[in-house]
Amino acid sequence: MNLTQILQPTCVKAPLEGTDKDSVITELVELLADSGQLLDKEVVLEAVLVREQTRSTGIGSGIAIPHGKCAGVKELVMSIGITKDGVDFDSIDGKPVSIVILLASPIDRTGPHIQALARISRLMLDEDFKTNLENATSAEEVYEQISNRENE
């Protein structure tokens, strides 16, 4: 799976304005809503926040992948935000998060959701790529980094 197939340039924000986990998640859901990709913004937000309460999606190394499955979307959608100051995400390594990648998918479509999570995980193993994202100063730069990497 190529992430630029599901990530629209309008669904990237750098830097994020939120200073805590819930505000960052809300901000990323708002990007998806503003781009017209959601059937119901509140349903998506609730699904992601409920999933986050179950267990943190802060996977360590400054990365969080909040996600949820719900009836608020008709297909897999994605938004990304970068924060310079770091946000406490209750990550497994206890460190703040600077890269937040939000996914929302329909309840009955697990395949694309799993593929996207796997692709994101593989990309984030590349330290140079991850550092470039963390140092990006604009949404355009973040999207360009992802697009260039996906087209290599």
N, C-alpha and C positions, 0 to 999 in steps of 0.2 A: 504494500500500500504506500502510495505517495501522499505525504501530508498536505501538499498543496492542492490535492483533489478535494479536501474537506475544509481547509483553512482559507477563509477569504481575507484579503488584505485589510478590510474594514474591521476585522475581529482580532486585531493586534493592538496592544497599547503599551507604550514605553515612554515615560515611566508610568507605572500605576500610581493612583492617588491614595488608595487604601493603605491603612497602617496596621490592620489586623486581618486575620483569616477570613472572617465573615464579610468584611467590607471589600476585600479583594475578590472573593467569590462573587459577590453581588455585582461588582464592577465588570467582571468578565461575562456574567450572564446578561448584563445590560448591553454589552457590545453585540452579543448574539441577537438580542431582541431588536436593537436599533438597526441591525442589518436585515431584519425580516425573516430570520431563520427559525424562529420559535412559534409554535402554535399557542403556547401559554407560558409566559415568563415566570409566573408565580409557581407553577407546577415544576418547572425545571429548577428554579432556585431551591424549592423545598427538597426536591430529590437529591440535589448535590449536597445541601447542608445536612440532611438526614444521614446520607452516606458518610459524610465527614465526621459526624458525631459517633458513628459506629466504630470507625477506626481512621486515624489520620491518614491522609494521602500524601503527606510529606515523606518522600521516599529516601531522603538524605541527599547529601552533596549539593544542597541549595535548590533542590527541585521538589515541586509538589504537582500532583496530577489529580486535582479534584474532579470527580466524575459522578454521573448518576444516570440511571435508566428510568424513563418515565413516558407518559403519554403527551408530554409537552413539546415533543419534537416528532417529525415524520421521518427523519433520517439522522445519521450521525453528524453532529456539529462540533466545532472546536473553536476555542479562543485562547489567546496567549497574552500574558502580561509579564513585564519585567519591572522589578523594583530595585532601586539602588540601595535602599537602606536595609532591606531584608525584612521579612515578616515572620513572626513566630507561628509555625504551622504544626507544632507538636510533632516535629519530624522524628524519625527513628534514631537519627544521630544527634538530636537535640539542638541542631544548628538552624539559624534562620534561613528562609527560602528567598531566592531572588528570581527564580524562573517558575511561573505558575501556568500550567497548561490545563485548561478545563475542557472536558468532553461531556457531551450529553447524547444519549442514544435512546431509540425506542425500546420498550421492554422486550419485544419479541425478536430483536435483531442483535444477537450477541457477537456474531462473527466479525463484522467491521469494527466493533468496539474493541475486541481483543486484539485485532490486527493493528489498530491505531496505538493502543497501549504498548504493544511489542515494538512498533516502529519508533515511537518516542523514546522508549527505554534504550534501544540500540543507538539512536542518535546522541543521546545524552551521555553515553559511554565515551564519546569522543571529546576529550578535554578541551581541545582547541575550539571545536564548534561551540561547546558549552560556554567557554570563556568569551567567545565572540558575541554570543547572545547576551550574556550578563553585562557586557560593556556597550551594548547597542544603546544609542541615545534617542532613537525614534522608532515608531512602529514600522515605518518603511524599511529601516535598516534591519529590523528583526525579520520581517517577511522576506527581504532580499537574501538574508543569510540562509533561511530555511529553503527558499526556492533554489538558490545556487547549490546547496548541498544535495537536495533531492534530484537535481538535474545533472549531477556529476556522473 
